[in-house]
Amino acid sequence: MIHGGTLMTFADYALFMIAGQSGEMVHGVTVTFNSEFVGPARPGELLTARGEIVRAGKSLVFLRGLISGEAGAVLAFSGTIKRVRHG
């Protein structure tokens, strides 16, 4: 079994990795985070997160994604990142 909080932490991390798919590293903080547990994670199963940028503005980036295993969807999530200046 995997704790739900662990899945949510993975999803929060994935928000920033998804935001970086545009080729630009996004430095920021999570402003909003929503998640729905939609299926079980099986023991020993590799879980992957995939997602998309819904909208990227100057200060906010809106994203959504899905964590899945071999048996299907485990966690649906969405969130907003507030960009902060780096350096």
Secondary structure, DSSP 8 states (H G I E B T S, - for coil): ---HHHHHHHHHHHHHHHHGGGSS---EEEEEEEEEE-S---TT---EEEEEEEEE-SSEEEEEEEEEETTEEEEEEEEEEEE----
